[in-house]
Amino acid sequence: MLLSLVAIGIFSYRTLNSLGNQIVYFVKSEDNHFSLQAVVRNSESKALKDKLVDAMEFLIAGPKENEKNQGLATNFFKDTKLLSLKIVADEVSVDFSNEFLHPQGISALEGLINQVFYTLSQANSINKVRLLVDGSPLNYIGGEGIIVDQPWIKTSDDLPKW
C-alpha cells in the first residue's frame, strides 16, 4: 500500500511538472526533525532551463503566507541572488551570490542544500547538481564544515529528514 502511494505521488509530481507547474521544496519543522514539503508553483516557462531558474527564484522568495501558517519556510537568506544556471546532459550547475552562505546552524544549512538539490532534480532529465557561490565550487558549507558533494548525485526519490 505504502509503495503504491509513493508511486502515485512521484507520478503526480512528474505529471504536474509536464503541465507547466513547478514543484519546489520548502522546509517543514516536525516534532523532532525537519523534512521537505513539496509545493506547486505556476511557471509559464516552457524550456527546462527557464523552469529551473523559476524554481530557484520561487525558493528564494519563500512560501506564501498560507504556507507559512502551515509551518513551511525557506532556508534561503532573503538577499540571495541567482547568478547563473547551466545544464549539461543530466547535470545542472547553479551559482548563487555569497548571501547563500548566510543561514546559521547545521540544520538550516542542510535544509538549504536539500531544498536546492531536490527542487532541481525533480526534472526527469536531471540527476546531478553542482553548487557554486560567486563562481566557485562549494565543497563545504558553514562553520560545521558540511561537505557538499560535487556533483550531488540523485540516487532515489526518497526525501530526506534531518
Secondary structure, DSSP 8 states (H G I E B T S, - for coil): -HHHHHHHHHHHHHHHHHTTEEEEEEEEE-SSSEEEEEEEEE----SHHHHHHHHHHHHHH---HHHHHTTEE--S-TT--EEEEEEETTEEEEEE-GGGG---SHHHHHHHHHHHHHHHTTSTT--EEEEEETTEE--EETTTTEE--SSEE---S---B-
